[in-house]
Amino acid sequence: MKRLIILFGAPGSGKGLLGDMLVEKTGMKKVSTGDFFRSEVKQQTLLGKIVASRVKQGDLLSDFIVNPVIENAFSQILGDIILDGYPRTFSQFGFLKELVEREYTPLCVYVDTKIDDILSRISQRRVCEDCGTTHFASQGCCPKCGGRSLIREDDERILERINQYSTLTLPVLEERIKYWCRVVSVNGLNTKESVAQVLEELKNL
């Protein structure tokens, strides 16, 4: 059976950084819906224009848009997967469960970060205009390619997004995922410690 890590947590909790470090340590492939759709927006594709419009309205993307992206990603990756930003609704969980249950052993990693800490982190978070690398304002330009740093558009609506997460997404963990697979809680403010914790969990997966 292949392994599947589901990174779960509020916007700005540190899922993306944790996922990137796990990729470095394990060689697993990361599927990030956020990264994918931000790339589409930057390239101004038809899908990107639709996504940009929904983001401005503060709406979650519909299953009709998101599920095919996930299905296509899983069809192209032959090995273990780290999933960041999905599922966000009960219907998306149902789709994922049916998609993976015969081929993957899932582990949910809940990135536990307090709201005050998230707001502090988001105030310093930037994304590269050129390559899309997420970094901190204190780094100045992009540490990867030297590109210009921008505030992520979705970060400007962070309080709304956190409220949306609390009412629509967190219940998916509490009412579905924890009854489906093992859930391990990690500290979103100590990524190195969290990586070590997840690597230990993977030994028993």
VONULO-886045 format. One record per residue (C-alpha): residue in three letters; residue number from 1; z, y, x. Coordinates in nm, 2 decimals, padded with zeros to 4 digits. Each point is the difference from the previous one (the first is absolute). Layout:
<rec kolza="ALA" dopa="NUM" Z="Z" Y="Y" X="X"/>
...
END
This chain:
<rec kolza="MET" dopa="1" Z="00.00" Y="00.00" X="00.00"/>
<rec kolza="LYS" dopa="2" Z="-00.08" Y="00.35" X="00.12"/>
<rec kolza="ARG" dopa="3" Z="00.28" Y="00.26" X="00.00"/>
<rec kolza="LEU" dopa="4" Z="00.01" Y="00.32" X="-00.21"/>
<rec kolza="ILE" dopa="5" Z="00.24" Y="00.29" X="00.06"/>
<rec kolza="ILE" dopa="6" Z="00.03" Y="00.24" X="-00.29"/>
<rec kolza="LEU" dopa="7" Z="00.14" Y="00.34" X="00.12"/>
<rec kolza="PHE" dopa="8" Z="00.18" Y="00.15" X="-00.29"/>
<rec kolza="GLY" dopa="9" Z="00.17" Y="00.34" X="-00.01"/>
<rec kolza="ALA" dopa="10" Z="-00.01" Y="00.36" X="-00.12"/>
<rec kolza="PRO" dopa="11" Z="-00.27" Y="00.24" X="00.12"/>
<rec kolza="GLY" dopa="12" Z="00.10" Y="00.12" X="00.35"/>
<rec kolza="SER" dopa="13" Z="00.25" Y="-00.28" X="00.05"/>
<rec kolza="GLY" dopa="14" Z="-00.17" Y="-00.12" X="00.32"/>
<rec kolza="LYS" dopa="15" Z="-00.21" Y="-00.29" X="-00.13"/>
<rec kolza="GLY" dopa="16" Z="-00.31" Y="00.11" X="00.20"/>
<rec kolza="LEU" dopa="17" Z="00.17" Y="00.04" X="00.33"/>
<rec kolza="LEU" dopa="18" Z="00.18" Y="-00.33" X="-00.04"/>
<rec kolza="GLY" dopa="19" Z="-00.33" Y="-00.17" X="-00.10"/>
<rec kolza="ASP" dopa="20" Z="-00.18" Y="00.14" X="00.31"/>
<rec kolza="MET" dopa="21" Z="00.28" Y="-00.13" X="00.23"/>
<rec kolza="LEU" dopa="22" Z="-00.01" Y="-00.34" X="-00.16"/>
<rec kolza="VAL" dopa="23" Z="-00.38" Y="-00.01" X="00.06"/>
<rec kolza="GLU" dopa="24" Z="00.06" Y="00.07" X="00.37"/>
<rec kolza="LYS" dopa="25" Z="00.27" Y="-00.27" X="00.02"/>
<rec kolza="THR" dopa="26" Z="-00.16" Y="-00.28" X="-00.21"/>
<rec kolza="GLY" dopa="27" Z="-00.37" Y="00.06" X="00.00"/>
<rec kolza="MET" dopa="28" Z="00.00" Y="-00.01" X="-00.38"/>
<rec kolza="LYS" dopa="29" Z="-00.26" Y="00.21" X="-00.19"/>
<rec kolza="LYS" dopa="30" Z="00.13" Y="00.29" X="-00.20"/>
<rec kolza="VAL" dopa="31" Z="-00.15" Y="00.09" X="-00.34"/>
<rec kolza="SER" dopa="32" Z="00.11" Y="00.36" X="-00.10"/>
<rec kolza="THR" dopa="33" Z="-00.13" Y="00.13" X="-00.33"/>
<rec kolza="GLY" dopa="34" Z="00.11" Y="00.35" X="00.10"/>
<rec kolza="ASP" dopa="35" Z="-00.20" Y="-00.01" X="00.33"/>
<rec kolza="PHE" dopa="36" Z="-00.30" Y="-00.14" X="-00.18"/>
<rec kolza="PHE" dopa="37" Z="-00.01" Y="00.26" X="-00.27"/>
<rec kolza="ARG" dopa="38" Z="00.08" Y="00.29" X="00.23"/>
<rec kolza="SER" dopa="39" Z="-00.31" Y="-00.11" X="00.21"/>
<rec kolza="GLU" dopa="40" Z="-00.21" Y="00.00" X="-00.32"/>
<rec kolza="VAL" dopa="41" Z="00.12" Y="00.35" X="-00.08"/>
<rec kolza="LYS" dopa="42" Z="-00.08" Y="00.13" X="00.35"/>
<rec kolza="GLN" dopa="43" Z="-00.35" Y="-00.14" X="-00.02"/>
<rec kolza="GLN" dopa="44" Z="-00.05" Y="00.15" X="-00.34"/>
<rec kolza="THR" dopa="45" Z="-00.14" Y="-00.32" X="-00.15"/>
<rec kolza="LEU" dopa="46" Z="-00.03" Y="-00.03" X="-00.37"/>
<rec kolza="LEU" dopa="47" Z="00.32" Y="-00.21" X="00.00"/>
<rec kolza="GLY" dopa="48" Z="00.17" Y="00.25" X="00.22"/>
<rec kolza="LYS" dopa="49" Z="-00.08" Y="00.28" X="-00.24"/>
<rec kolza="ILE" dopa="50" Z="00.15" Y="-00.20" X="-00.29"/>
<rec kolza="VAL" dopa="51" Z="00.31" Y="-00.07" X="00.21"/>
<rec kolza="ALA" dopa="52" Z="00.04" Y="00.36" X="00.10"/>
<rec kolza="SER" dopa="53" Z="-00.01" Y="00.11" X="-00.36"/>
<rec kolza="ARG" dopa="54" Z="00.26" Y="-00.25" X="-00.10"/>
<rec kolza="VAL" dopa="55" Z="00.23" Y="00.10" X="00.29"/>
<rec kolza="LYS" dopa="56" Z="-00.02" Y="00.36" X="-00.10"/>
<rec kolza="GLN" dopa="57" Z="00.11" Y="-00.09" X="-00.35"/>
<rec kolza="GLY" dopa="58" Z="00.29" Y="-00.20" X="00.14"/>
<rec kolza="ASP" dopa="59" Z="-00.12" Y="-00.33" X="-00.16"/>
<rec kolza="LEU" dopa="60" Z="00.01" Y="-00.35" X="00.14"/>
<rec kolza="LEU" dopa="61" Z="-00.34" Y="-00.15" X="00.06"/>
<rec kolza="SER" dopa="62" Z="-00.10" Y="-00.25" X="-00.27"/>
<rec kolza="ASP" dopa="63" Z="-00.02" Y="-00.37" X="00.06"/>
<rec kolza="PHE" dopa="64" Z="-00.38" Y="00.02" X="-00.06"/>
<rec kolza="ILE" dopa="65" Z="-00.02" Y="00.20" X="00.32"/>
<rec kolza="VAL" dopa="66" Z="00.27" Y="-00.16" X="00.21"/>
<rec kolza="ASN" dopa="67" Z="-00.02" Y="-00.37" X="-00.07"/>
<rec kolza="PRO" dopa="68" Z="-00.36" Y="-00.05" X="00.12"/>
<rec kolza="VAL" dopa="69" Z="00.10" Y="00.17" X="00.33"/>
<rec kolza="ILE" dopa="70" Z="00.28" Y="-00.25" X="00.05"/>
<rec kolza="GLU" dopa="71" Z="-00.21" Y="-00.30" X="-00.10"/>
<rec kolza="ASN" dopa="72" Z="-00.28" Y="00.10" X="00.24"/>
<rec kolza="ALA" dopa="73" Z="00.25" Y="00.05" X="00.28"/>
<rec kolza="PHE" dopa="74" Z="00.15" Y="-00.35" X="-00.05"/>
<rec kolza="SER" dopa="75" Z="-00.34" Y="-00.15" X="-00.01"/>
<rec kolza="GLN" dopa="76" Z="-00.09" Y="00.14" X="00.34"/>
<rec kolza="ILE" dopa="77" Z="00.33" Y="-00.08" X="00.18"/>
<rec kolza="LEU" dopa="78" Z="00.04" Y="-00.36" X="00.10"/>
<rec kolza="GLY" dopa="79" Z="00.35" Y="00.01" X="00.14"/>
<rec kolza="ASP" dopa="80" Z="00.34" Y="00.15" X="-00.08"/>
<rec kolza="ILE" dopa="81" Z="00.02" Y="00.33" X="-00.18"/>
<rec kolza="ILE" dopa="82" Z="00.24" Y="00.30" X="-00.01"/>
<rec kolza="LEU" dopa="83" Z="-00.04" Y="00.18" X="-00.34"/>
<rec kolza="ASP" dopa="84" Z="00.10" Y="00.37" X="-00.01"/>
<rec kolza="GLY" dopa="85" Z="00.00" Y="00.19" X="-00.33"/>
<rec kolza="TYR" dopa="86" Z="-00.07" Y="-00.28" X="-00.24"/>
<rec kolza="PRO" dopa="87" Z="00.10" Y="-00.11" X="-00.26"/>
<rec kolza="ARG" dopa="88" Z="00.12" Y="00.31" X="-00.18"/>
<rec kolza="THR" dopa="89" Z="00.00" Y="-00.12" X="-00.36"/>
<rec kolza="PHE" dopa="90" Z="00.08" Y="-00.31" X="-00.19"/>
<rec kolza="SER" dopa="91" Z="-00.37" Y="-00.07" X="-00.07"/>
<rec kolza="GLN" dopa="92" Z="-00.08" Y="00.03" X="00.37"/>
<rec kolza="PHE" dopa="93" Z="00.28" Y="-00.24" X="00.09"/>
<rec kolza="GLY" dopa="94" Z="-00.15" Y="-00.25" X="-00.25"/>
<rec kolza="PHE" dopa="95" Z="-00.34" Y="00.04" X="00.17"/>
<rec kolza="LEU" dopa="96" Z="00.14" Y="-00.04" X="00.35"/>
<rec kolza="LYS" dopa="97" Z="00.21" Y="-00.31" X="-00.10"/>
<rec kolza="GLU" dopa="98" Z="-00.31" Y="-00.18" X="-00.14"/>
<rec kolza="LEU" dopa="99" Z="-00.21" Y="00.11" X="00.30"/>
<rec kolza="VAL" dopa="100" Z="00.24" Y="-00.14" X="00.28"/>
<rec kolza="GLU" dopa="101" Z="00.22" Y="-00.27" X="-00.14"/>
<rec kolza="ARG" dopa="102" Z="-00.21" Y="-00.30" X="00.11"/>
<rec kolza="GLU" dopa="103" Z="-00.07" Y="00.13" X="00.35"/>
<rec kolza="TYR" dopa="104" Z="00.29" Y="00.22" X="00.11"/>
<rec kolza="THR" dopa="105" Z="00.38" Y="-00.01" X="00.05"/>
<rec kolza="PRO" dopa="106" Z="00.12" Y="00.35" X="-00.09"/>
<rec kolza="LEU" dopa="107" Z="00.29" Y="00.20" X="00.14"/>
<rec kolza="CYS" dopa="108" Z="00.10" Y="00.33" X="-00.15"/>
<rec kolza="VAL" dopa="109" Z="00.14" Y="00.26" X="00.24"/>
<rec kolza="TYR" dopa="110" Z="00.18" Y="00.27" X="-00.18"/>
<rec kolza="VAL" dopa="111" Z="00.02" Y="00.32" X="00.21"/>
<rec kolza="ASP" dopa="112" Z="00.32" Y="00.16" X="-00.11"/>
<rec kolza="THR" dopa="113" Z="00.01" Y="00.38" X="00.07"/>
<rec kolza="LYS" dopa="114" Z="00.21" Y="00.26" X="-00.18"/>
<rec kolza="ILE" dopa="115" Z="-00.19" Y="00.28" X="-00.19"/>
<rec kolza="ASP" dopa="116" Z="00.15" Y="00.27" X="00.22"/>
<rec kolza="ASP" dopa="117" Z="-00.12" Y="-00.17" X="00.31"/>
<rec kolza="ILE" dopa="118" Z="-00.35" Y="-00.05" X="-00.15"/>
<rec kolza="LEU" dopa="119" Z="-00.02" Y="00.37" X="-00.08"/>
<rec kolza="SER" dopa="120" Z="00.10" Y="00.09" X="00.35"/>
<rec kolza="ARG" dopa="121" Z="-00.26" Y="-00.24" X="00.14"/>
<rec kolza="ILE" dopa="122" Z="-00.28" Y="00.11" X="-00.23"/>
<rec kolza="SER" dopa="123" Z="00.05" Y="00.37" X="00.10"/>
<rec kolza="GLN" dopa="124" Z="-00.09" Y="-00.10" X="00.35"/>
<rec kolza="ARG" dopa="125" Z="-00.28" Y="-00.25" X="-00.08"/>
<rec kolza="ARG" dopa="126" Z="-00.36" Y="00.08" X="00.09"/>
<rec kolza="VAL" dopa="127" Z="-00.33" Y="-00.18" X="-00.01"/>
<rec kolza="CYS" dopa="128" Z="-00.29" Y="00.05" X="00.25"/>
<rec kolza="GLU" dopa="129" Z="-00.31" Y="00.17" X="-00.15"/>
<rec kolza="ASP" dopa="130" Z="-00.23" Y="-00.21" X="00.22"/>
<rec kolza="CYS" dopa="131" Z="00.14" Y="-00.36" X="00.03"/>
<rec kolza="GLY" dopa="132" Z="00.26" Y="00.00" X="-00.28"/>
<rec kolza="THR" dopa="133" Z="00.29" Y="-00.10" X="00.23"/>
<rec kolza="THR" dopa="134" Z="00.34" Y="00.09" X="-00.15"/>
<rec kolza="HIS" dopa="135" Z="00.24" Y="00.18" X="00.24"/>
<rec kolza="PHE" dopa="136" Z="00.27" Y="00.27" X="00.01"/>
<rec kolza="ALA" dopa="137" Z="-00.05" Y="00.38" X="00.01"/>
<rec kolza="SER" dopa="138" Z="00.20" Y="00.01" X="00.32"/>
<rec kolza="GLN" dopa="139" Z="-00.27" Y="-00.19" X="00.17"/>
<rec kolza="GLY" dopa="140" Z="-00.24" Y="00.30" X="-00.05"/>
<rec kolza="CYS" dopa="141" Z="-00.35" Y="-00.15" X="-00.02"/>
<rec kolza="CYS" dopa="142" Z="-00.08" Y="-00.36" X="-00.07"/>
<rec kolza="PRO" dopa="143" Z="00.15" Y="-00.23" X="00.28"/>
<rec kolza="LYS" dopa="144" Z="-00.29" Y="-00.24" X="-00.04"/>
<rec kolza="CYS" dopa="145" Z="-00.31" Y="00.22" X="00.02"/>
<rec kolza="GLY" dopa="146" Z="00.12" Y="00.36" X="00.03"/>
<rec kolza="GLY" dopa="147" Z="-00.13" Y="00.09" X="-00.34"/>
<rec kolza="ARG" dopa="148" Z="00.15" Y="00.27" X="-00.22"/>
<rec kolza="SER" dopa="149" Z="00.31" Y="-00.08" X="-00.20"/>
<rec kolza="LEU" dopa="150" Z="00.01" Y="00.05" X="-00.37"/>
<rec kolza="ILE" dopa="151" Z="00.26" Y="-00.04" X="-00.27"/>
<rec kolza="ARG" dopa="152" Z="-00.09" Y="-00.30" X="-00.22"/>
<rec kolza="GLU" dopa="153" Z="-00.11" Y="00.11" X="-00.34"/>
<rec kolza="ASP" dopa="154" Z="00.21" Y="-00.26" X="-00.18"/>
<rec kolza="ASP" dopa="155" Z="00.31" Y="00.12" X="00.20"/>
<rec kolza="GLU" dopa="156" Z="-00.02" Y="00.33" X="-00.18"/>
<rec kolza="ARG" dopa="157" Z="00.10" Y="-00.19" X="-00.31"/>
<rec kolza="ILE" dopa="158" Z="00.27" Y="-00.21" X="00.16"/>
<rec kolza="LEU" dopa="159" Z="00.27" Y="00.06" X="-00.27"/>
<rec kolza="GLU" dopa="160" Z="-00.24" Y="-00.10" X="-00.27"/>
<rec kolza="ARG" dopa="161" Z="-00.11" Y="-00.31" X="00.19"/>
<rec kolza="ILE" dopa="162" Z="00.36" Y="-00.11" X="00.06"/>
<rec kolza="ASN" dopa="163" Z="00.08" Y="00.04" X="-00.37"/>
<rec kolza="GLN" dopa="164" Z="-00.31" Y="-00.20" X="-00.08"/>
<rec kolza="TYR" dopa="165" Z="00.10" Y="-00.27" X="00.25"/>
<rec kolza="SER" dopa="166" Z="00.35" Y="-00.02" X="-00.16"/>
<rec kolza="THR" dopa="167" Z="-00.12" Y="-00.04" X="-00.35"/>
<rec kolza="LEU" dopa="168" Z="-00.32" Y="-00.21" X="00.04"/>
<rec kolza="THR" dopa="169" Z="00.01" Y="-00.18" X="00.33"/>
<rec kolza="LEU" dopa="170" Z="00.36" Y="-00.08" X="00.09"/>
<rec kolza="PRO" dopa="171" Z="00.04" Y="-00.21" X="-00.32"/>
<rec kolza="VAL" dopa="172" Z="-00.28" Y="-00.23" X="00.13"/>
<rec kolza="LEU" dopa="173" Z="00.23" Y="-00.09" X="00.29"/>
<rec kolza="GLU" dopa="174" Z="00.31" Y="-00.04" X="-00.21"/>
<rec kolza="GLU" dopa="175" Z="-00.15" Y="-00.19" X="-00.29"/>
<rec kolza="ARG" dopa="176" Z="-00.29" Y="-00.20" X="00.15"/>
<rec kolza="ILE" dopa="177" Z="-00.02" Y="-00.02" X="00.38"/>
<rec kolza="LYS" dopa="178" Z="00.36" Y="-00.10" X="00.08"/>
<rec kolza="TYR" dopa="179" Z="-00.04" Y="-00.29" X="-00.23"/>
<rec kolza="TRP" dopa="180" Z="-00.33" Y="-00.10" X="00.16"/>
<rec kolza="CYS" dopa="181" Z="00.06" Y="00.01" X="00.37"/>
<rec kolza="ARG" dopa="182" Z="00.27" Y="00.07" X="00.26"/>
<rec kolza="VAL" dopa="183" Z="00.08" Y="00.37" X="00.03"/>
<rec kolza="VAL" dopa="184" Z="00.16" Y="00.15" X="00.32"/>
<rec kolza="SER" dopa="185" Z="00.13" Y="00.35" X="00.01"/>
<rec kolza="VAL" dopa="186" Z="-00.05" Y="00.21" X="00.32"/>
<rec kolza="ASN" dopa="187" Z="00.11" Y="00.34" X="00.12"/>
<rec kolza="GLY" dopa="188" Z="-00.29" Y="00.25" X="-00.03"/>
<rec kolza="LEU" dopa="189" Z="00.15" Y="00.23" X="00.26"/>
<rec kolza="ASN" dopa="190" Z="00.03" Y="-00.26" X="00.27"/>
<rec kolza="THR" dopa="191" Z="-00.35" Y="-00.15" X="00.03"/>
<rec kolza="LYS" dopa="192" Z="00.06" Y="-00.19" X="00.32"/>
<rec kolza="GLU" dopa="193" Z="00.30" Y="-00.18" X="-00.15"/>
<rec kolza="SER" dopa="194" Z="-00.20" Y="-00.06" X="-00.32"/>
<rec kolza="VAL" dopa="195" Z="-00.29" Y="-00.16" X="00.20"/>
<rec kolza="ALA" dopa="196" Z="00.24" Y="-00.24" X="00.17"/>
<rec kolza="GLN" dopa="197" Z="00.15" Y="-00.09" X="-00.33"/>
<rec kolza="VAL" dopa="198" Z="-00.34" Y="-00.08" X="-00.16"/>
<rec kolza="LEU" dopa="199" Z="-00.11" Y="-00.20" X="00.31"/>
<rec kolza="GLU" dopa="200" Z="00.31" Y="-00.21" X="-00.04"/>
<rec kolza="GLU" dopa="201" Z="-00.07" Y="-00.06" X="-00.37"/>
<rec kolza="LEU" dopa="202" Z="-00.36" Y="-00.10" X="00.08"/>
<rec kolza="LYS" dopa="203" Z="00.13" Y="-00.29" X="00.21"/>
<rec kolza="ASN" dopa="204" Z="00.12" Y="-00.16" X="-00.32"/>
<rec kolza="LEU" dopa="205" Z="-00.30" Y="00.09" X="-00.21"/>
END
